[in-house]
Amino acid sequence: MANNDTTTLWTSLGRLAPQLRPMMWPLIWGFLSALAASAVALAIPQVYRSLVNTAFLPGNGAQALWIGAAVVLVLGILEAGLIALRRQFVLVPVTTVETRMRTSFYRHLQQLAVEFHDRWGSGQLLSRAMSDLNFMRRWMAFGAIMLVVTALTVVIGVALMFSMSWELGLIFLAAAVPIVIFGYRFRRSYGRVSRKSQDQAGDLATTVEESVHGIRVLKAFGRGQEALDSFASQAQELQATEIHKAKSLAIFSLVVSLLPELALGAGLVVGILLVSEGRLDVGALVAFFATAAVVAGPVESMGPLLAMTFAAKTALDRHFEVMDAVNTITDPQSPASLNQVRGDLEFRDVHFRFPDSPNGTDDLLNGIDLTLHAGETMALVGVTGSGKSALLNLVPRLYDVTSGTVLLDGTDIRQLPLAELRRHVSVAFEDTTLFSHSVRGNVLLGAADHPGLSSDQVLARALEVAQAGFAYSLADGVETLIGEEGLSLSGGQRQRIALARAIAAKPAVLVLDDPLSALDVNTEERVSDRLRSELVGTTTLIVAHRPSTVAMADRVALLQEGRITAVGTHAELLAGNSHYRYVLASLTEEPRDLDSDPDDELPDDLGAERHAPADSQAPKGARA
């Protein structure tokens, strides 16, 4: 990971160059417009100098005064126009860069392996994708340009002040020395506290997201107050950091504002003495202080602009921490291709341990040898923690084997393009994930082309096999928005929608991680009956936690201490393997999922009657 203390400002900002290069000319024109506006502002005091030295001399009429006022008015309008022009030039480029960076960030997140997402909090990723890039856009549109323009304005202004009076110029310049020294110290301290603040904001976002997703658990266990206390503690830590950051900026702003004001006060005294001695004319003194007033604004804004720049550096560092993460699961350099997939699946001496496991840790899977024939349904059983789900995750390459090989139709799956592999392999997990979309959108998420069938027919078939016909009784039928993660549905309903999604993909290999665990016995039996007929010709590997799931399989594989110790039919293993009998005895028939749809317990005719009333007021997204 990049570190805020080990990357220089120029190194971090330099990484923006590839993003800005295509948009460089509009940004240059925006910079030139801002610089021209500052130059116009600095020209106005020179008009004052000429006006004082000529218009007020004896014999000069009001005409010179009006001409001077008109010139100042024109210059003021020109300055305002140039400022507006600067904004017009930079608006489209910086928003385009922001959008491209955000899209690239999201694309990279999707490409990164699951092991990366296991380590990172979702709030941290969200803050980098949204807050940090929003800040970068504001800095590119305003902070970066104005920091350079401000520095040039101060330099040009001080040069003009020296041209009017080198004595007064030296006084003003003397105030800049402590500002530069203090600014260097401010850069390091503010950079650290800014990074800390952004990281804490990301942690706070993670806490909010976890609390919202787990609101049912918090309410059910009455732990709302504990969650609030924890959140309040984190919020107070962020508050303390923000206060520290604000105090640092306030002290810096005090220094850069106070010292020039003191210099002007001293300059006023010296300037009056110089005028009285005839060494400086009144017009030059007026122009000097008018120029100083123009320069004072940029000097005072240096603090916020520098703070904005240092915060932009930390935002960039945080962004590239993710973008620099290496994707460990990639397409092969010389990919193979399967023209017609039969569905033979083989695990050959497969070893696996999670990437973040400590050194010396034994492999979770320690030499798996298992073969599934095309069209076969195999149940995988074992005690809790034996690695059943980990083995399933290897098939679509959500993780890669530590050693050994997984083969599809005799081809190492690492030699297949990921898109092709995952087109042939479909997954339904025990912990279902649904998206804030309609039922239709969720089921057809990865649907393959079904010759001769429309999308409506594919949807209807998948819902029918998964016994998810309840979807038609929702507020808007299959177009009902089911809400974030599908939490408006019951646990059993979510599992059936996820199962329908896997079926609609029409895979050659179907991997099911106990997809019926949230169903009551009657619904599970109906789903199992339909799956038996639907999975004919599909190679299926299914993790079983209940005896009824085992009954679906043609053969059963027993996973014990990281190895497959027995393979056979349910009857063969039951008769000849004591560990299998022990595991089977631990698989309990759950009487009913308390979160399942009440209608699942009703006969078909009564269930239909229950949904018959037309005046149902079920809210959109709620289950019927």
C-alpha positions as CSV (number, residue, x, y, z in Angstrom):
1,M,0.0,0.0,0.0
2,A,1.1,3.5,-0.7
3,N,1.8,5.6,2.4
4,N,1.1,9.3,2.9
5,D,4.5,9.9,4.5
6,T,6.6,8.0,1.8
7,T,5.1,9.5,-1.4
8,T,6.0,13.0,-2.3
9,L,3.4,15.6,-3.4
10,W,4.8,15.7,-6.9
11,T,4.9,11.9,-7.1
12,S,1.3,11.5,-6.1
13,L,0.0,14.4,-8.3
14,G,2.1,13.2,-11.2
15,R,0.0,10.0,-11.3
16,L,-2.9,12.2,-12.5
17,A,-1.0,13.1,-15.7
18,P,-2.3,10.2,-17.8
19,Q,-5.8,11.1,-16.8
20,L,-5.4,14.8,-17.6
21,R,-3.4,14.5,-20.8
22,P,-6.4,14.1,-23.1
23,M,-8.1,17.1,-21.5
24,M,-5.0,19.3,-21.3
25,W,-5.8,22.1,-23.7
26,P,-9.1,23.1,-22.1
27,L,-7.4,23.1,-18.7
28,I,-4.6,25.2,-20.1
29,W,-7.1,27.7,-21.4
30,G,-8.8,27.7,-18.1
31,F,-5.5,28.4,-16.4
32,L,-4.6,31.2,-18.8
33,S,-8.1,32.7,-18.2
34,A,-7.5,32.7,-14.4
35,L,-4.0,34.1,-14.8
36,A,-5.3,36.9,-17.1
37,A,-8.0,37.7,-14.5
38,S,-5.3,38.1,-11.9
39,A,-3.2,40.3,-14.3
40,V,-6.2,42.5,-14.9
41,A,-6.7,42.8,-11.1
42,L,-3.1,43.9,-10.8
43,A,-3.5,46.4,-13.6
44,I,-6.2,48.3,-11.7
45,P,-3.8,49.8,-9.1
46,Q,-1.7,51.2,-12.0
47,V,-4.8,53.1,-13.2
48,Y,-5.1,54.5,-9.6
49,R,-1.5,55.6,-9.8
50,S,-2.0,57.4,-13.0
51,L,-5.3,58.9,-11.8
52,V,-3.8,60.2,-8.6
53,N,-0.8,61.7,-10.3
54,T,-2.7,63.4,-13.2
55,A,-6.4,63.9,-12.5
56,F,-5.9,65.7,-9.3
57,L,-3.3,68.1,-10.6
58,P,-4.3,71.8,-10.9
59,G,-5.9,72.5,-14.3
60,N,-7.1,69.0,-15.0
61,G,-10.8,68.7,-15.2
62,A,-13.3,66.0,-14.4
63,Q,-12.8,64.4,-17.8
64,A,-9.6,62.6,-16.6
65,L,-11.4,61.4,-13.5
66,W,-14.3,59.9,-15.6
67,I,-11.9,58.3,-18.0
68,G,-10.0,56.7,-15.2
69,A,-13.3,55.5,-13.6
70,A,-14.4,54.0,-17.0
71,V,-11.1,52.2,-17.4
72,V,-11.4,50.7,-13.9
73,L,-15.0,49.6,-14.7
74,V,-14.0,48.0,-18.0
75,L,-11.1,46.2,-16.2
76,G,-13.5,45.0,-13.5
77,I,-16.0,43.6,-16.1
78,L,-13.1,42.0,-18.0
79,E,-11.8,40.3,-14.8
80,A,-15.3,38.9,-14.0
81,G,-15.6,37.6,-17.5
82,L,-12.3,35.9,-17.4
83,I,-13.2,34.2,-14.1
84,A,-16.5,33.0,-15.7
85,L,-14.5,31.8,-18.7
86,R,-12.1,29.9,-16.5
87,R,-15.0,27.9,-15.0
88,Q,-16.5,27.2,-18.4
89,F,-13.2,25.8,-19.7
90,V,-12.5,23.5,-16.8
91,L,-16.0,22.2,-16.1
92,V,-16.3,19.5,-18.7
93,P,-12.7,18.3,-18.5
94,V,-12.6,17.8,-14.8
95,T,-16.0,16.1,-14.6
96,T,-14.9,13.8,-17.5
97,V,-11.7,12.9,-15.6
98,E,-13.7,12.2,-12.5
99,T,-16.2,10.0,-14.3
100,R,-13.4,8.1,-16.1
101,M,-11.5,7.5,-12.8
102,R,-14.6,6.4,-11.0
103,T,-15.5,4.0,-13.8
104,S,-12.0,2.6,-13.9
105,F,-12.1,2.2,-10.1
106,Y,-15.4,0.3,-10.3
107,R,-14.1,-1.9,-13.2
108,H,-10.9,-2.7,-11.2
109,L,-13.0,-3.6,-8.1
110,Q,-15.0,-6.1,-10.2
111,Q,-11.8,-7.6,-11.6
112,L,-10.0,-7.9,-8.2
113,A,-10.1,-11.4,-6.6
114,V,-12.5,-12.2,-3.8
115,E,-9.5,-12.3,-1.4
116,F,-9.1,-8.6,-1.9
117,H,-12.7,-7.9,-1.0
118,D,-12.4,-10.2,2.1
119,R,-9.7,-7.8,3.5
120,W,-11.3,-4.4,2.6
121,G,-14.3,-2.8,4.3
122,S,-17.0,-1.8,1.9
123,G,-17.2,1.7,3.5
124,Q,-13.5,2.3,2.8
125,L,-14.0,1.4,-0.9
126,L,-17.2,3.5,-1.1
127,S,-15.5,6.6,0.3
128,R,-12.6,6.2,-2.2
129,A,-15.0,5.8,-5.1
130,M,-17.2,8.7,-4.1
131,S,-15.9,11.2,-1.5
132,D,-12.2,11.1,-2.6
133,L,-13.0,11.4,-6.3
134,N,-15.5,14.2,-5.6
135,F,-12.7,16.0,-3.7
136,M,-10.3,15.4,-6.6
137,R,-12.7,17.0,-9.0
138,R,-13.0,20.1,-6.9
139,W,-9.3,20.3,-6.5
140,M,-8.7,19.9,-10.3
141,A,-11.4,22.5,-11.2
142,F,-10.3,25.1,-8.6
143,G,-7.6,24.2,-6.2
144,A,-4.8,23.2,-8.6
145,I,-5.3,26.1,-11.0
146,M,-5.8,28.7,-8.3
147,L,-2.8,27.6,-6.3
148,V,-0.5,28.2,-9.3
149,V,-2.3,31.4,-10.3
150,T,-2.2,32.6,-6.7
151,A,1.5,32.0,-6.5
152,L,2.1,33.8,-9.8
153,T,-0.1,36.7,-8.6
154,V,1.9,37.1,-5.5
155,V,5.2,37.0,-7.4
156,I,4.1,39.5,-10.0
157,G,2.5,41.7,-7.4
158,V,5.6,41.8,-5.3
159,A,7.6,42.6,-8.4
160,L,5.3,45.6,-9.1
161,M,5.6,46.7,-5.5
162,F,9.4,46.7,-5.8
163,S,9.1,48.7,-9.0
164,M,7.2,51.4,-7.1
165,S,9.4,51.4,-4.0
166,W,12.1,48.9,-3.2
167,E,12.1,49.9,0.5
168,L,8.4,49.1,0.9
169,G,8.8,46.0,-1.2
170,L,11.5,44.7,1.1
171,I,9.2,45.2,4.1
172,F,6.5,43.1,2.4
173,L,8.9,40.5,1.3
174,A,10.3,40.1,4.8
175,A,6.9,38.9,5.9
176,A,7.1,36.0,3.4
177,V,10.1,34.3,4.9
178,P,8.4,33.0,8.1
179,I,5.4,32.1,6.0
180,V,7.5,29.8,3.8
181,I,9.2,28.2,6.8
182,F,5.8,27.6,8.6
183,G,4.3,26.4,5.3
184,Y,6.8,23.6,5.1
185,R,6.0,22.4,8.6
186,F,2.3,22.7,7.9
187,R,2.6,20.5,4.8
188,R,3.8,17.5,6.8
189,S,1.5,17.8,9.8
190,Y,-1.6,18.6,7.7
191,G,-0.9,15.8,5.3
192,R,-0.9,13.2,8.1
193,V,-4.0,14.5,9.8
194,S,-5.8,14.7,6.5
195,R,-5.1,11.1,5.7
196,K,-6.2,10.0,9.2
197,S,-9.4,11.9,8.7
198,Q,-10.2,10.3,5.4
199,D,-9.5,6.8,6.7
200,Q,-11.7,7.4,9.7
201,A,-14.5,8.6,7.5
202,G,-14.2,5.4,5.5
203,D,-14.3,3.3,8.7
204,L,-17.4,5.2,9.7
205,A,-19.1,4.6,6.4
206,T,-18.4,0.9,6.8
207,T,-20.0,0.9,10.3
208,V,-23.1,2.6,8.9
209,E,-23.4,0.1,6.0
210,E,-23.0,-2.9,8.4
211,S,-25.5,-1.5,10.8
212,V,-28.1,-0.8,8.0
213,H,-27.6,-4.3,6.6
214,G,-27.7,-5.9,10.0
215,I,-30.6,-3.8,11.3
216,R,-32.8,-6.9,11.8
217,V,-30.2,-8.6,14.0
218,L,-29.6,-5.4,16.1
219,K,-33.3,-5.0,16.7
220,A,-33.9,-8.7,17.3
221,F,-31.1,-8.8,20.0
222,G,-31.9,-5.4,21.4
223,R,-28.4,-4.2,20.7
224,G,-29.3,-0.9,19.0
225,Q,-27.9,1.2,21.9
226,E,-24.6,-0.7,21.8
227,A,-24.3,-0.1,18.1
228,L,-25.1,3.5,18.6
229,D,-22.5,3.8,21.3
230,S,-19.9,2.3,19.1
231,F,-20.8,4.5,16.2
232,A,-20.8,7.6,18.5
233,S,-17.3,6.7,19.7
234,Q,-16.1,6.4,16.1
235,A,-17.8,9.7,15.2
236,Q,-16.2,11.4,18.1
237,E,-12.8,10.2,17.0
238,L,-13.4,11.6,13.6
239,Q,-14.7,14.8,15.2
240,A,-11.4,15.1,17.2
241,T,-9.4,14.6,14.0
242,E,-11.4,17.2,12.1
243,I,-11.0,19.7,14.9
244,H,-7.2,19.0,14.9
245,K,-7.2,19.5,11.2
246,A,-9.2,22.7,11.4
247,K,-6.9,24.1,14.2
248,S,-3.9,23.4,12.1
249,L,-5.4,25.2,9.1
250,A,-6.6,28.1,11.4
251,I,-3.1,28.6,12.8
252,F,-1.6,28.6,9.3
253,S,-4.2,31.0,8.1
254,L,-3.5,33.3,11.0
255,V,0.2,33.4,10.2
256,V,-0.3,34.0,6.4
257,S,-2.9,36.7,7.2
258,L,-1.3,38.5,10.1
259,L,2.2,38.9,8.8
260,P,1.3,40.6,5.5
261,E,-1.0,42.9,7.5
262,L,1.8,43.8,9.9
263,A,4.0,44.4,6.9
264,L,1.4,46.7,5.4
265,G,1.1,48.6,8.7
266,A,4.9,49.1,8.8
267,G,4.9,50.0,5.1
268,L,2.3,52.7,5.6
269,V,4.5,54.4,8.2
270,V,7.6,54.1,6.0
271,G,5.7,55.2,2.9
272,I,4.4,58.4,4.5
273,L,8.0,59.2,5.5
274,L,9.2,58.6,2.0
275,V,6.5,60.8,0.5
276,S,7.3,63.6,3.0
277,E,10.9,63.4,2.0
278,G,10.0,63.5,-1.7
279,R,11.5,60.1,-2.4
280,L,8.0,58.7,-3.4
281,D,5.1,60.3,-5.1
282,V,1.5,60.0,-3.7
283,G,0.3,58.1,-6.8
284,A,3.0,55.4,-6.3
285,L,2.1,55.1,-2.6
286,V,-1.6,54.7,-3.5
287,A,-0.8,52.1,-6.2
288,F,1.5,50.3,-3.8
289,F,-1.2,49.8,-1.2
290,A,-3.8,49.0,-3.9
291,T,-1.5,46.4,-5.3
292,A,-0.9,45.1,-1.7
293,A,-4.6,44.8,-1.3
294,V,-4.9,42.7,-4.5
295,V,-2.0,40.5,-3.4
296,A,-3.4,40.2,0.2
297,G,-6.3,38.1,-1.1
298,P,-4.1,35.4,-2.8
299,V,-1.7,35.4,0.2
300,E,-4.6,34.7,2.6
301,S,-6.0,32.0,0.3
302,M,-2.7,30.2,0.2
303,G,-3.6,28.4,3.4
304,P,-6.9,26.9,2.3
305,L,-5.4,26.2,-1.2
306,L,-2.4,24.4,0.3
307,A,-4.6,22.4,2.6
308,M,-6.8,21.5,-0.3
309,T,-3.7,20.3,-2.2
310,F,-2.4,18.2,0.6
311,A,-5.9,16.7,1.1
312,A,-6.0,16.0,-2.6
313,K,-2.7,14.2,-2.3
314,T,-4.1,11.9,0.4
315,A,-7.2,11.3,-1.7
316,L,-5.0,10.3,-4.6
317,D,-2.9,8.0,-2.4
318,R,-6.1,6.3,-1.1
319,H,-7.4,6.0,-4.7
320,F,-4.3,4.4,-6.0
321,E,-3.9,2.1,-3.1
322,V,-6.9,0.2,-4.6
323,M,-5.9,0.8,-8.2
324,D,-2.4,-0.6,-7.5
325,A,-3.8,-3.8,-5.9
326,V,-2.8,-6.7,-8.1
327,N,-5.5,-9.0,-9.5
328,T,-4.4,-12.5,-8.7
329,I,-7.0,-14.2,-10.7
330,T,-6.6,-13.3,-14.4
331,D,-7.2,-14.6,-17.9
332,P,-4.4,-16.8,-19.2
333,Q,-1.9,-15.4,-21.7
334,S,-2.7,-18.2,-24.2
335,P,-6.3,-19.1,-23.4
336,A,-7.9,-22.4,-24.4
337,S,-11.5,-22.7,-25.5
338,L,-14.2,-25.4,-25.1
339,N,-16.4,-25.6,-28.2
340,Q,-19.0,-27.9,-26.7
341,V,-18.9,-28.4,-23.0
342,R,-19.9,-31.9,-21.7
343,G,-19.6,-31.0,-18.0
344,D,-16.9,-33.5,-16.8
345,L,-15.4,-31.9,-13.6
346,E,-12.3,-33.2,-11.9
347,F,-10.3,-32.2,-8.9
348,R,-6.8,-33.5,-9.1
349,D,-4.6,-33.3,-6.0
350,V,-6.1,-30.0,-5.1
351,H,-4.6,-28.1,-2.1
352,F,-6.0,-24.8,-0.9
353,R,-5.5,-22.4,1.9
354,F,-6.8,-18.8,2.1
355,P,-4.3,-16.2,0.9
356,D,-4.2,-14.4,4.3
357,S,-3.6,-17.6,6.3
358,P,-0.5,-17.3,8.6
359,N,2.6,-19.0,7.4
360,G,2.9,-22.6,8.5
361,T,-0.9,-23.1,8.6
362,D,-2.1,-26.4,7.3
363,D,-4.0,-26.4,4.0
364,L,-7.7,-26.3,4.4
365,L,-8.0,-28.7,1.4
366,N,-5.1,-31.1,1.5
367,G,-5.0,-33.2,-1.7
368,I,-8.6,-33.4,-3.0
369,D,-9.1,-36.1,-5.7
370,L,-12.7,-36.2,-7.0
371,T,-14.3,-36.8,-10.4
372,L,-17.8,-35.8,-11.4
373,H,-19.1,-37.3,-14.7
374,A,-21.1,-35.2,-17.1
375,G,-24.7,-34.9,-16.0
376,E,-24.0,-36.3,-12.6
377,T,-25.3,-34.8,-9.4
378,M,-22.9,-35.2,-6.4
379,A,-23.6,-34.2,-2.9
380,L,-20.6,-33.0,-0.8
381,V,-20.9,-33.6,3.0
382,G,-18.6,-33.1,5.9
383,V,-18.6,-31.6,9.4
384,T,-18.7,-27.8,9.8
385,G,-15.4,-26.2,8.8
386,S,-14.2,-29.0,6.7
387,G,-13.8,-26.8,3.6
388,K,-16.9,-27.7,1.6
389,S,-17.7,-24.1,0.6
390,A,-14.0,-23.4,-0.2
391,L,-14.0,-26.4,-2.6
392,L,-17.0,-25.0,-4.4
393,N,-15.5,-21.6,-4.7
394,L,-12.6,-23.1,-6.7
395,V,-14.8,-24.2,-9.6
396,P,-15.7,-20.7,-10.9
397,R,-12.2,-19.5,-9.8
398,L,-13.5,-17.2,-7.1
399,Y,-10.3,-18.5,-5.5
400,D,-7.4,-20.3,-7.2
401,V,-6.0,-23.5,-5.9
402,T,-2.8,-23.3,-3.9
403,S,-1.6,-26.3,-5.8
404,G,-3.1,-29.1,-7.9
405,T,-5.6,-28.7,-10.7
406,V,-9.3,-28.3,-11.4
407,L,-10.3,-29.6,-14.8
408,L,-13.4,-29.0,-16.9
409,D,-13.7,-31.5,-19.7
410,G,-10.0,-32.3,-19.2
411,T,-8.9,-28.7,-19.5
412,D,-7.3,-26.8,-16.6
413,I,-9.8,-24.1,-15.7
414,R,-6.9,-21.7,-15.3
415,Q,-6.4,-22.0,-19.1
416,L,-9.9,-20.8,-19.8
417,P,-10.9,-17.2,-20.1
418,L,-12.8,-16.2,-17.0
419,A,-15.8,-15.0,-18.9
420,E,-16.1,-18.4,-20.7
421,L,-15.5,-20.4,-17.5
422,R,-18.2,-18.5,-15.6
423,R,-20.6,-18.8,-18.6
424,H,-20.3,-22.6,-18.2
425,V,-20.4,-22.6,-14.4
426,S,-23.3,-21.2,-12.4
427,V,-23.4,-20.7,-8.6
428,A,-26.0,-20.4,-5.9
429,F,-24.7,-19.6,-2.4
430,E,-26.3,-20.3,0.9
431,D,-25.9,-16.6,1.8
432,T,-27.9,-15.2,-1.0
433,T,-27.1,-11.8,-2.5
434,L,-29.8,-10.0,-4.5
435,F,-29.5,-6.6,-6.0
436,S,-31.7,-3.5,-5.8
437,H,-33.5,-4.4,-9.0
438,S,-36.7,-6.1,-10.1
439,V,-37.3,-9.8,-9.6
440,R,-36.9,-10.2,-13.4
441,G,-33.5,-8.3,-13.4
442,N,-32.2,-10.5,-10.6
443,V,-33.3,-13.8,-12.1
444,L,-32.1,-13.0,-15.6
445,L,-28.8,-11.5,-14.4
446,G,-26.7,-14.1,-16.0
447,A,-29.2,-15.9,-18.1
448,A,-27.9,-17.6,-21.2
449,D,-29.5,-17.7,-24.6
450,H,-32.2,-20.4,-24.6
451,P,-32.9,-21.4,-28.2
452,G,-36.6,-21.0,-29.0
453,L,-37.5,-19.4,-25.7
454,S,-38.2,-15.7,-25.0
455,S,-36.9,-14.0,-21.9
456,D,-40.4,-14.2,-20.3
457,Q,-40.4,-18.0,-20.9
458,V,-36.9,-18.4,-19.4
459,L,-38.0,-16.4,-16.4
460,A,-41.2,-18.4,-15.9
461,R,-39.3,-21.7,-16.2
462,A,-36.6,-20.7,-13.7
463,L,-39.2,-19.4,-11.2
464,E,-41.3,-22.6,-11.6
465,V,-38.3,-24.9,-11.0
466,A,-37.2,-22.9,-8.0
467,Q,-40.8,-22.9,-6.7
468,A,-40.6,-19.1,-6.7
469,G,-44.1,-18.4,-8.1
470,F,-44.7,-16.1,-5.2
471,A,-43.0,-13.4,-7.3
472,Y,-46.1,-13.0,-9.5
473,S,-48.1,-12.1,-6.3
474,L,-45.8,-9.3,-5.3
475,A,-47.0,-5.7,-5.7
476,D,-45.8,-5.3,-9.2
477,G,-45.3,-9.0,-10.0
478,V,-41.9,-9.8,-11.5
479,E,-41.2,-6.1,-12.0
480,T,-41.3,-5.5,-8.2
481,L,-38.2,-3.8,-6.9
482,I,-37.1,-6.1,-4.2
483,G,-34.9,-3.6,-2.4
484,E,-31.3,-3.6,-1.3
485,E,-30.0,-7.2,-0.9
486,G,-33.5,-8.4,-1.2
487,L,-34.2,-7.8,2.4
488,S,-37.8,-7.0,1.7
489,L,-38.2,-10.8,1.0
490,S,-38.1,-13.6,3.4
491,G,-35.0,-15.8,3.7
492,G,-36.6,-18.7,1.8
493,Q,-37.9,-16.3,-0.9
494,R,-34.4,-14.9,-1.4
495,Q,-32.9,-18.4,-1.7
496,R,-35.5,-19.4,-4.3
497,I,-34.8,-16.2,-6.4
498,A,-31.1,-16.9,-6.2
499,L,-31.7,-20.6,-7.2
500,A,-33.9,-19.4,-10.1
501,R,-31.0,-17.1,-11.2
502,A,-28.6,-20.0,-11.3
503,I,-31.0,-22.2,-13.2
504,A,-31.8,-19.4,-15.8
505,A,-28.0,-19.3,-16.6
506,K,-28.4,-22.8,-18.1
507,P,-24.9,-23.9,-17.1
508,A,-23.0,-27.0,-17.9
509,V,-21.8,-27.2,-14.3
510,L,-24.1,-26.0,-11.4
511,V,-22.5,-25.4,-8.0
512,L,-24.9,-25.2,-5.1
513,D,-23.8,-24.2,-1.6
514,D,-26.7,-25.6,0.4
515,P,-29.2,-23.4,-1.5
516,L,-32.3,-24.8,0.3
517,S,-31.3,-24.2,3.9
518,A,-33.8,-21.5,4.5
519,L,-36.8,-23.4,3.1
520,D,-39.3,-25.3,5.1
521,V,-39.5,-29.1,4.6
522,N,-42.5,-29.0,2.2
523,T,-41.1,-26.3,0.0
524,E,-37.7,-28.0,-0.1
525,E,-39.4,-31.2,-1.2
526,R,-41.1,-29.5,-4.1
527,V,-38.0,-27.7,-5.1
528,S,-36.0,-30.9,-4.9
529,D,-38.4,-32.8,-7.1
530,R,-38.3,-30.2,-9.8
531,L,-34.5,-29.9,-9.6
532,R,-34.1,-33.7,-10.1
533,S,-35.8,-33.4,-13.4
534,E,-34.3,-30.1,-14.4
535,L,-30.7,-31.1,-13.6
536,V,-30.7,-34.0,-16.0
537,G,-27.7,-33.4,-18.2
538,T,-26.2,-30.8,-15.9
539,T,-23.2,-31.6,-13.8
540,T,-24.1,-30.5,-10.2
541,L,-22.0,-30.3,-7.1
542,I,-24.1,-29.5,-4.1
543,V,-23.1,-28.9,-0.5
544,A,-25.5,-30.8,1.7
545,H,-26.4,-29.8,5.3
546,R,-29.6,-31.8,5.4
547,P,-30.4,-35.5,4.6
548,S,-33.1,-34.4,2.2
549,T,-30.5,-32.6,0.1
550,V,-28.3,-35.7,0.1
551,A,-31.2,-37.7,-1.4
552,M,-31.1,-35.5,-4.5
553,A,-27.6,-36.8,-5.4
554,D,-26.5,-39.7,-7.6
555,R,-23.4,-40.1,-5.5
556,V,-22.1,-38.6,-2.3
557,A,-18.5,-37.4,-1.5
558,L,-17.4,-37.3,2.1
559,L,-14.9,-34.6,3.0
560,Q,-12.8,-35.3,6.0
561,E,-9.7,-33.5,7.3
562,G,-9.1,-31.8,4.0
563,R,-9.5,-35.0,1.9
564,I,-12.2,-36.9,0.1
565,T,-12.2,-40.1,2.2
566,A,-15.2,-41.8,0.6
567,V,-17.3,-41.6,-2.6
568,G,-20.4,-43.7,-3.3
569,T,-24.2,-43.8,-3.2
570,H,-26.0,-42.7,-0.1
571,A,-26.9,-46.4,0.7
572,E,-23.3,-47.6,0.2
573,L,-21.8,-45.0,2.5
574,L,-24.5,-45.4,5.0
575,A,-23.8,-49.1,5.2
576,G,-20.0,-49.0,5.1
577,N,-18.7,-45.7,6.5
578,S,-19.0,-44.8,10.2
579,H,-17.9,-41.2,9.7
580,Y,-20.5,-40.7,7.1
581,R,-23.1,-42.0,9.5
582,Y,-21.8,-39.6,12.1
583,V,-21.9,-36.6,9.7
584,L,-25.4,-37.6,8.5
585,A,-26.6,-37.8,12.1
586,S,-25.5,-34.2,12.6
587,L,-27.5,-33.0,9.6
588,T,-30.8,-32.0,11.2
589,E,-34.2,-31.8,9.5
590,E,-35.2,-28.2,10.3
591,P,-39.0,-28.1,10.9
592,R,-39.5,-24.8,9.2
593,D,-37.7,-21.6,8.4
594,L,-39.4,-18.9,10.5
595,D,-38.6,-16.3,7.9
596,S,-40.2,-18.2,5.0
597,D,-43.4,-17.2,3.2
598,P,-46.5,-18.3,5.2
599,D,-48.1,-19.3,2.0
600,D,-45.5,-22.0,1.5
601,E,-47.3,-24.0,4.2
602,L,-50.7,-23.8,2.4
603,P,-52.1,-26.2,-0.2
604,D,-52.0,-24.7,-3.7
605,D,-55.6,-23.9,-3.8
606,L,-55.6,-22.1,-0.4
607,G,-52.5,-20.2,-1.4
608,A,-54.1,-19.0,-4.5
609,E,-57.2,-17.8,-2.6
610,R,-54.9,-15.9,-0.2
611,H,-53.5,-13.9,-3.1
612,A,-56.8,-13.5,-4.8
613,P,-58.0,-10.1,-3.3
614,A,-57.4,-7.3,-5.7
615,D,-57.4,-4.6,-3.0
616,S,-54.2,-5.8,-1.4
617,Q,-52.1,-2.9,-0.2
618,A,-48.8,-4.6,0.1
619,P,-46.1,-2.0,-0.4
620,K,-43.9,-2.1,-3.5
621,G,-41.0,-4.4,-2.8
622,A,-42.7,-6.1,0.1
623,R,-43.5,-9.8,0.0
624,A,-47.1,-10.8,-0.5
